[in-house]
Structures are given as structure tokens and as C-alpha cells.
Amino acid sequence: MAVEIPIPNRAAAERADIPSAEAARTRLRRSSLNARDIPISLTRRQRITANSDCHLNSDSAFNGRALAAAGDLVHLNSFTGNIPKCGALSSGRIANNLPDDFRQQPPASIFCDEVDLLRRQGPLVDLLKVHEPVDRIDGMYFALSDSDFIRALCGVASGRLHHLRLLGGGEEGADWVDRLKTCIGRKLPGVKVAAQTTGQILGISSFHPKFLLLSGDGNPRADLIISSGNPTRRSPNNLDDYLSLSISKQGRLFLWHQCVSEALTVEGSRADAATMEDAYRRCSLAHLSSADEETLPYLLPFDRQAFLSQFAFWAGRADHIDVISQGYNSLDLANILKTAAESGTKVRMVRDDDLLISGSPAVEGEVLNSIEEYYAWDRRVCGPNVSTKFLLTNSSVNYLHSKFAVFSAQFGKVALFGSANLTHAALHSNIENVYFSRNPEVASKFQEYYNHLWDNFALTAPETNSILGKIGPFVSARRIDYDECNN
């Protein structure tokens, strides 16, 4: 089915699923000379603190019991913007002739090797280890291969556990199913565990969602963990975002995740894309106005049209748009951002350095992706008001895996986040869970993480190419000159 893509300055007038109060309002545009961020006052809950790893956590208890009387509102438990601390370059384990002062700087610290993989546990494991016992667990991930995660998930199960439903994509790390069932079986004999892998689904390129829903029978609230990262061995060294929310069990956000988990694990529901879409339809909230929910979920590709409408609407109103993604090649999203930039919106993009390299065995698998990104995205989006920076990662061990956007203007900030990259596959052929949130706490945490990466870790294309030429695996690699998107 063809999908109509509204340009930003028509989105408010032409789409039915935007806030009704905005639909009659003409597109707000201020001169870029006067554009400024609107400060957000964090007045809810305790002070938010950040450590050097950009783990942005509230001081209150993780389980959210203190918020039991808060109704259907969504509250921030914690936010982790994962930034690895690696010693591959500073230790000399990977040959390089970089200046000593640079090797001690933040941009060099996110370039990892296999030794660095041995030193940390994943953020999801960290969250589970401090969580109170729960009676119900629902979750979906693209890949599950971290044995620490399986043990931590088993450990958080209470003696009253009556429901554990976990779905993983493909066959990768398929032994996790047996390990989880064995662990739960030893701890709680007789409890049925619905742990499955999807296998290949006809018409679906990749089963790619990432969320975990934890709840206890005596608690009116539940904890929802949404991430760009999977529970894998490699995840501690990837740049990923992990958001934990306290949500009401009477609210639609809880019921949506519960419904999706149930619908897609029913026998026969994953026969093909059409069957999955039919199973999901009773769960969809995409028909709601975004005025009805401050954090609204979408399941791609089934909610694609509503998702694109929301993206176009907020892009059309924003003075600043910050985006970060592992991959970029969606023509739909590229056209929306291009139109916004041509109208005066300042657009910043953070991306992995793989785009700049070709002809090297270490990044052989990324060459075609990089060529596709350049012609499908950069040639289209780049121009006035668009800036790009790169993160120096070692693609054979770690990489940029975060995926979100922040739209800023007089309305405040709106965050887009979830499992989806800004790619054609994410919108058209992958199963992805994504969200638009007008919650100021949530949006501000994503903005802080983005600014931290942009200001302290990201480099311009000329800076990145110069550094790559001094690192062993890339000294003889052909590096692509990239002067686009540097405005």
C-alpha cells in the first residue's frame, strides 16, 4: 500500500492523527537567527544526577512504588546513555601512531577491542540486578546471547511468578531458551515459560523490537525498559540508550506492551507479515491523537503511516532536530528532514565512522551499507543548516547502536526513540517498537546524552579521517572524502 508522506509545513493541516489543537494552527517558524532551545524545568521526583558514563539516574527507588497514587502518568525511573570506556588505543593493544594527548581524550576511549569486552556487564543486567522481584515478565529482543542477562532475569522472578513470556529474533543465541527454562524450572518447578525464537518470518526482514515489561501483582505500577540495545555479549561496549519508565498498569502504555507480547507469541501468529499484522491490529494505538498520550507507541511496519505523519508533524514545527542512528537510508525520513532544513530548521546528525572507510577487511560488511547511505541519505539531506559528526568505533568489536531523535522549539522537546534505525527496512520490513514522547523528563535525558556525545566524543569528517589514517587496521584503507553535511 502506498504511503502518503506529508511535507513538514503541511503535516499539521493534512493529518488526522495529530493533536487537534495543532491541526488548525499554521506552521510555526522562527528565524534561525533567533532560534534557541527552550529550557525545560525538571520539577518531578528527585534531582537527576549523571556520572561519567552518562548513566542518568533518578535518586528514587527503581520499583516506582512511591508513585502508586500518580494515576496514569508516565515517570522516569532511569536513563542510561551507554558510553564504553575502552583502552584499545591508549594501551597500544591496537597499533597506532596517534599523539599521546589524543589517545587520552574521550573520542579515543570508545574505540574497543576484544580485551575490552571482558570488563563490563550490560546495562540491562545492571537494571535487573537492582530490581525488586516480579510476578510477570514480558519482553522482546532481536538477539539474546548474554548468559548474565538470562541469570539476572531468572533472579528477578519472584516465588509467585505466574507469567514469563520472552520472544527473540531469528536463531542467534537460541540456546538462551533452554538456559532460561532450566533456570526457572529449578527455581520454580511447574511454572510455564513461554520463551521462543521467531525463526524466519515470511515478508519480514528482521524481528527487531527491544523492550522488557516487569510487574508485580500487588503493585499498581509496572516498570517498562525500552532500549536500542540487546542483551548480548557485545552490548556493554556499544553506544546505546536504555530508558526505564514507571507506568500505570491501568494505562494504555502498559496494556499495549502486554497485548503485543501476547499477540505475537500465540501459536501461528508469526506465519507471515499479514498474519502478524492481523494479530497486532487489536493492540494498535496509532489511531490516537498524540494529545491523548504523552508517550505513544508504534509497531512498525504496521503503524508506518501514523509514525511518518508524527515525524513530519514534529519536524515541521521544530527549530532544532538532533538525530542519531546506526544506519540512515530511509527516503521517507530523508525527504522530511531535507524539507525542514530548507525551511530553516537546524539539523544535527551523529553517525558511525564506517561511512568514511572502504576497502578494508575490518569493515568489509559495511561497505555496501555506506554506499547506500551516501546516495539514499547524504546526497538528499545534506545542505545548509545540516551538520554531521562521527564516532570513532572499531566495527569488528563495537559500534554506534543508539537510535533516537529530539525535536526542539517553543513547544519544548519531543523525543523519538525505540528499536528502529532511520532506514527503509525499519519502516517497511522489520518489526520495530518506537515511541514519540512529550514527557519533558524523558526528552531532556535523550537531549543530554546527545549533547554529551556531540560535544565530547564526536568528530568532524576531516578529523575522523586524519585519525583513522594513524590506526593500524585503517592505515592503508581507502578513506572517503566527506565535505557534505558540515554546515
MIVO-529320 format. One record per residue (C-alpha): residue in three letters; x, y, z. Coordinates in pm, whole numbers, plus 50000, padded with zeros to 5 digits. Each point is the difference from the previous one (the first is absolute). Layout:
BEGIN
  type      x      y      z
   Ala      X      Y      Z
...
***
This chain:
BEGIN
  type      x      y      z
   Met  50000  50000  50000
   Ala  50136  50340  49908
   Val  50074  50229  50291
   Glu  49939  50370  49971
   Ile  50291  50199  50143
   Pro  49890  50352  50095
   Ile  50264  50267  49981
   Pro  50058  50170  50336
   Asn  49821  50327  49934
   Arg  49683  49815  49894
   Ala  50005  49730  50267
   Ala  49794  50192  50256
   Ala  49720  50072  49758
   Glu  49983  49670  49814
   Arg  50038  49721  50254
   Ala  49718  49879  50223
   Asp  50213  49842  50274
   Ile  50171  50316  50121
   Pro  49882  50206  50297
   Ser  49673  50161  49900
   Ala  50105  50330  50153
   Glu  50298  50005  49767
   Ala  49820  49889  49687
   Ala  49850  50343  49940
   Arg  50317  50182  50091
   Thr  50232  50117  49723
   Arg  50356  49877  50011
   Leu  50206  50191  50254
   Arg  50332  50115  49863
   Arg  50238  50243  50161
   Ser  50309  50139  49837
   Ser  50301  49777  50056
   Leu  50177  50314  50123
   Asn  49762  50008  50294
   Ala  49975  49625  50052
   Arg  50083  49880  50348
   Asp  49935  49698  50216
   Ile  49710  50037  50239
   Pro  50116  49911  50352
   Ile  49813  49715  50166
   Ser  49958  50010  50377
   Leu  50021  49655  50158
   Thr  49752  50034  50283
   Arg  49888  49638  50048
   Arg  50164  49756  50238
   Gln  50348  50040  50140
   Arg  50301  50164  49846
   Ile  50143  49827  49694
   Thr  50370  49922  50016
   Ala  50247  49895  49734
   Asn  50325  49813  50036
   Ser  50293  49991  49762
   Asp  49845  49714  49801
   Cys  49694  50214  49934
   His  49783  49772  50214
   Leu  49721  50246  50083
   Asn  49811  49858  50294
   Ser  49738  50132  50238
   Asp  50078  49974  50370
   Ser  49668  49831  50073
   Ala  49944  49625  50027
   Phe  49992  49812  49672
   Asn  49677  49815  50067
   Gly  49782  50313  49993
   Arg  49780  49906  50297
   Ala  50010  50359  50127
   Leu  49813  50100  49685
   Ala  49712  49759  50047
   Ala  49750  50282  50048
   Ala  50111  50193  49696
   Gly  49734  49863  49768
   Asp  50076  49934  49635
   Leu  50300  50231  49978
   Val  50332  49871  49870
   His  50302  50069  50220
   Leu  50370  49967  49935
   Asn  50173  49731  50206
   Ser  50340  50022  49834
   Phe  50177  50076  49676
   Thr  50333  49855  49894
   Gly  50183  50137  49701
   Asn  50263  49730  49973
   Ile  50350  50123  49920
   Pro  50275  49736  50020
   Lys  50333  50066  50164
   Cys  50249  49810  49788
   Gly  50377  49982  49999
   Ala  50070  49857  49655
   Leu  50174  50316  49875
   Ser  50141  50145  50323
   Ser  50155  49665  50100
   Gly  50156  49938  49661
   Arg  49825  49663  49963
   Ile  49893  50121  49656
   Ala  50297  50147  49822
   Asn  49976  50372  49936
   Asn  50218  50308  49976
   Leu  49748  50242  50145
   Pro  50133  50284  50218
   Asp  50010  49910  50367
   Asp  49769  50286  50093
   Phe  49730  49880  49759
   Arg  50021  49638  50119
   Gln  49896  50121  50345
   Gln  49705  50204  49869
   Pro  49633  49887  50002
   Pro  49974  49941  49620
   Ala  50272  49732  50026
   Ser  49840  49827  50298
   Ile  49705  49858  49803
   Phe  50226  49802  49762
   Cys  49998  49648  50147
   Asp  50161  49659  49951
   Glu  49925  49648  50123
   Val  50176  50062  50330
   Asp  49757  50281  50077
   Leu  49708  49758  49961
   Leu  50110  49816  50313
   Arg  49966  50291  50237
   Arg  49636  50101  50026
   Gln  49652  49858  50030
   Gly  49714  50135  49791
   Pro  49770  50283  50112
   Leu  49699  49768  49991
   Val  50172  49772  50250
   Asp  50074  50301  50220
   Leu  49631  50093  50000
   Leu  49878  49650  50080
   Lys  50245  49945  50285
   Val  49856  50292  50198
   His  49636  49931  49919
   Glu  49755  49861  50252
   Pro  49856  49651  49931
   Val  49712  49993  49751
   Asp  49709  49769  49927
   Arg  49972  50063  49626
   Ile  50260  50052  49725
   Asp  49934  50089  49634
   Gly  50275  50083  49753
   Met  50127  49998  49644
   Tyr  50353  50037  49861
   Phe  50175  49957  49668
   Ala  50284  49800  50157
   Leu  50054  49836  50338
   Ser  50345  49852  50053
   Asp  50109  50139  50338
   Ser  49995  49726  50265
   Asp  50023  50269  50272
   Phe  49669  50142  49877
   Ile  49832  49659  50014
   Arg  50123  49948  50357
   Ala  49890  50351  50101
   Leu  49656  49950  49844
   Cys  49964  49671  50183
   Gly  50113  50171  50319
   Val  49734  50272  49983
   Ala  49720  49743  49981
   Ser  49813  49986  50329
   Gly  49876  49685  50171
   Arg  49653  50098  49873
   Leu  50103  50025  49634
   His  49710  49888  49784
   His  50090  50145  49662
   Leu  50324  50025  49802
   Arg  49974  50072  49629
   Leu  50319  50082  49808
   Leu  50039  50006  49622
   Gly  50332  50023  49816
   Gly  50074  50056  49635
   Gly  50145  49740  49766
   Glu  50217  49717  50122
   Glu  50289  50204  50142
   Gly  50087  49887  50352
   Ala  49709  49754  49987
   Asp  50140  49806  50295
   Trp  49874  50283  50221
   Val  49657  49838  49986
   Asp  50123  49680  50164
   Arg  50211  50189  50253
   Leu  49708  50217  50108
   Lys  49757  49710  50026
   Thr  50255  49798  50198
   Cys  50069  50284  50242
   Ile  49631  50075  50062
   Gly  49921  49630  50023
   Arg  50254  49950  50276
   Lys  49883  50305  50189
   Leu  49627  49964  49943
   Pro  49901  49647  49892
   Gly  49672  49994  49812
   Val  50009  50359  49874
   Lys  49940  50014  49625
   Val  50257  50208  49810
   Ala  49902  50127  49654
   Ala  50350  50060  49862
   Gln  50028  49979  49623
   Thr  50205  50102  49700
   Thr  49816  50125  49694
   Gly  50194  49831  49724
   Gln  49953  50142  49652
   Ile  49668  50181  49952
   Leu  49874  50023  49643
   Gly  49986  50365  49891
   Ile  50201  50125  50301
   Ser  50369  50082  49963
   Ser  50085  50013  50369
   Phe  49818  49951  50330
   His  50162  50302  50169
   Pro  49800  50124  50305
   Lys  50160  50068  50341
   Phe  49798  50034  50320
   Leu  49950  49837  50338
   Leu  49685  50042  50212
   Leu  50028  49908  50370
   Ser  49705  49998  50239
   Gly  49891  49872  50340
   Asp  49645  49900  50093
   Gly  49987  50226  50307
   Asn  50143  50307  49828
   Pro  49767  50226  49796
   Arg  50297  50108  49790
   Ala  50241  49813  49776
   Asp  50348  50069  49869
   Leu  50054  50023  49624
   Ile  50355  49982  49864
   Ile  50038  50124  49642
   Ser  50342  49985  49840
   Ser  50190  50019  49676
   Gly  50228  49726  50134
   Asn  49956  49625  50023
   Pro  50112  49771  50284
   Thr  50311  49874  49819
   Arg  50364  49955  50093
   Arg  50093  50297  49786
   Ser  49742  50242  50139
   Pro  50214  50148  50284
   Asn  50238  50147  49743
   Asn  49739  50135  49759
   Leu  49865  50352  50017
   Asp  49636  49936  50089
   Asp  49714  50163  50190
   Tyr  49801  49831  50278
   Leu  49686  50159  50141
   Ser  49805  49872  50302
   Leu  49650  50136  50061
   Ser  49756  49953  50286
   Ile  49655  49960  49843
   Ser  49649  49934  50129
   Lys  49866  49649  49944
   Gln  49668  50166  49913
   Gly  50162  50219  49735
   Arg  50008  49935  49629
   Leu  50379  49979  49982
   Phe  49998  49696  50230
   Leu  49706  49838  49826
   Trp  50156  50054  49655
   His  50322  49819  50092
   Gln  49811  49721  50170
   Cys  49774  49963  49697
   Val  50290  50001  49749
   Ser  50187  49741  50205
   Glu  49697  49774  50010
   Ala  49896  50052  49638
   Leu  50338  49917  49850
   Thr  50070  49694  50213
   Val  49671  49824  49925
   Glu  50053  49685  49796
   Gly  49965  50078  49629
   Ser  50007  50380  50039
   Arg  50342  50027  49833
   Ala  49931  49795  49688
   Asp  50057  50305  49780
   Ala  49982  50380  50005
   Ala  49627  50011  49922
   Thr  49918  49759  50283
   Met  50208  50205  50242
   Glu  49826  50318  49893
   Asp  49661  49843  50061
   Ala  50112  49882  50344
   Tyr  50129  50346  50087
   Arg  49699  50204  49888
   Arg  49813  49959  50328
   Cys  50302  50149  50182
   Ser  50069  50304  49783
   Leu  49976  50347  50152
   Ala  50119  50180  49688
   His  49652  50137  49936
   Leu  50020  50211  50317
   Ser  50076  50368  49990
   Ser  50338  50069  50159
   Ala  49813  50235  50231
   Asp  49847  49691  50161
   Glu  50329  49847  50110
   Glu  50325  50172  50095
   Thr  50192  49687  49893
   Leu  49842  49820  49705
   Pro  50124  49662  49868
   Tyr  50012  49879  49641
   Leu  50080  49658  49857
   Leu  50167  50018  49662
   Pro  49939  49926  49721
   Phe  49629  49972  50087
   Asp  49971  50355  50142
   Arg  50225  50153  49735
   Gln  49762  50261  49864
   Ala  49911  50137  50344
   Phe  50368  49997  50100
   Leu  50107  50195  49691
   Ser  49722  50250  50057
   Gln  50124  50066  50354
   Phe  50361  50029  49883
   Ala  49899  50252  49733
   Phe  49782  50194  50243
   Trp  50271  50051  50262
   Ala  50270  50060  49739
   Gly  49780  50271  49850
   Arg  49968  50182  50334
   Ala  50358  49958  50124
   Asp  50275  50260  50001
   His  50260  49735  50081
   Ile  50007  49628  49919
   Asp  50270  49771  50138
   Val  50017  49646  49859
   Ile  50221  49701  50067
   Ser  49978  49658  49839
   Gln  50207  49696  49916
   Gly  49877  50027  49643
   Tyr  49841  50263  49775
   Asn  49836  49924  49665
   Ser  49625  50066  50028
   Leu  49891  50220  49712
   Asp  49677  50078  50186
   Leu  50183  50144  50301
   Ala  50274  50158  49788
   Asn  49742  50200  49804
   Ile  49834  50124  50319
   Leu  50330  50114  50153
   Lys  50112  50157  49672
   Thr  49681  50207  49983
   Ala  50037  50104  50364
   Ala  50363  50107  49949
   Glu  49911  50198  49688
   Ser  49740  50181  50211
   Gly  50262  50108  50253
   Thr  50003  49715  50255
   Lys  50345  49917  50136
   Val  50067  49628  49959
   Arg  50287  49814  50168
   Met  50088  49637  49929
   Val  50231  49766  50191
   Arg  50113  49689  49819
   Asp  50258  49724  50005
   Asp  50332  50049  49821
   Asp  49940  49701  49768
   Leu  49859  50232  49735
   Leu  50347  50147  49955
   Ile  50184  49671  49940
   Ser  50002  49749  49715
   Gly  50232  49730  49874
   Ser  50098  49874  50344
   Pro  49932  49639  50110
   Ala  49912  50131  50348
   Val  49699  50183  49860
   Glu  49929  49793  49689
   Gly  49643  49932  50109
   Glu  49931  50372  50031
   Val  50118  50112  49657
   Leu  49673  49942  49812
   Asn  49804  50149  50289
   Ser  50218  50310  49987
   Ile  49957  50042  49624
   Glu  49624  49961  50038
   Glu  49991  50249  50286
   Tyr  50195  50256  49801
   Tyr  49772  49995  49696
   Ala  49670  49938  50177
   Trp  50055  50238  50291
   Asp  50297  50236  49986
   Arg  49958  50115  49641
   Arg  49638  50077  50087
   Val  50019  50149  50350
   Cys  50330  50185  49999
   Gly  49994  50373  49943
   Pro  49962  50326  50192
   Asn  49900  49960  50367
   Val  50116  49635  50013
   Ser  50306  49887  50198
   Thr  50150  49655  50051
   Lys  50255  49858  50240
   Phe  50145  49650  50030
   Leu  50084  49763  50285
   Leu  50333  49816  49991
   Thr  49908  49634  50055
   Asn  50153  49663  49914
   Ser  49728  49836  49791
   Ser  50137  49648  50054
   Val  49940  50034  50376
   Asn  49776  50297  50081
   Tyr  49794  50259  49820
   Leu  49743  50275  50022
   His  49667  49827  50064
   Ser  49788  50280  50152
   Lys  49689  50115  49810
   Phe  49802  50309  50094
   Ala  49911  50355  49903
   Val  49914  50312  50199
   Phe  49779  50274  49853
   Ser  50032  50339  50175
   Ala  49815  50331  49970
   Gln  49758  50220  50195
   Phe  49788  49694  50079
   Gly  50296  49862  50202
   Lys  50151  49667  49899
   Val  49861  49682  49846
   Ala  50206  49680  49994
   Leu  49977  49718  49746
   Phe  50165  49680  50121
   Gly  49980  49622  49991
   Ser  50146  49717  49796
   Ala  49985  50149  49649
   Asn  50285  50148  49802
   Leu  49919  50271  49745
   Thr  49995  49744  49721
   His  49766  49873  49732
   Ala  49997  49653  50155
   Ala  49900  50136  50342
   Leu  49692  50168  49853
   His  49899  49741  49742
   Ser  50116  49648  50087
   Asn  50128  49973  50359
   Ile  49801  49952  50320
   Glu  50092  50306  50211
   Asn  49863  50164  50315
   Val  50030  50380  49989
   Tyr  49860  50289  50205
   Phe  49937  50373  49987
   Ser  50012  50157  50345
   Arg  49909  50351  50114
   Asn  50103  49915  50357
   Pro  50253  50274  50089
   Glu  50209  49774  50225
   Val  50033  49738  49729
   Ala  50078  50245  49720
   Ser  50255  50188  50211
   Lys  50195  49680  50077
   Phe  50029  49913  49632
   Gln  50109  50357  49930
   Glu  50267  49986  50271
   Tyr  50140  49677  49862
   Tyr  50004  50142  49648
   Asn  50174  50321  50107
   His  50255  49799  50199
   Leu  50089  49793  49694
   Trp  50004  50299  49765
   Asp  50213  50221  50223
   Asn  50247  49745  50139
   Phe  50025  49692  49778
   Ala  49887  50082  49645
   Leu  50246  50126  49739
   Thr  49967  50172  49664
   Ala  50068  49800  49685
   Pro  50349  50153  49942
   Glu  50093  49934  50364
   Thr  49876  49642  49980
   Asn  50182  49924  49674
   Ser  50324  50139  50136
   Ile  49976  49779  50309
   Leu  49900  49687  49807
   Gly  50314  50040  49790
   Lys  50208  49949  50314
   Ile  49828  49683  50130
   Gly  50148  49667  49889
   Pro  49702  49830  49830
   Phe  49912  50319  49809
   Val  50336  50143  49898
   Ser  49975  49855  49650
   Ala  49621  50011  49975
   Arg  49845  50232  49745
   Arg  49833  50283  50188
   Ile  49716  50191  49843
   Asp  50019  50378  49986
   Tyr  49683  50132  50154
   Asp  49935  50372  49989
   Glu  49620  49978  49991
   Cys  49790  50068  50306
   Asn  50267  50211  50164
   Asn  49812  50329  50039
***
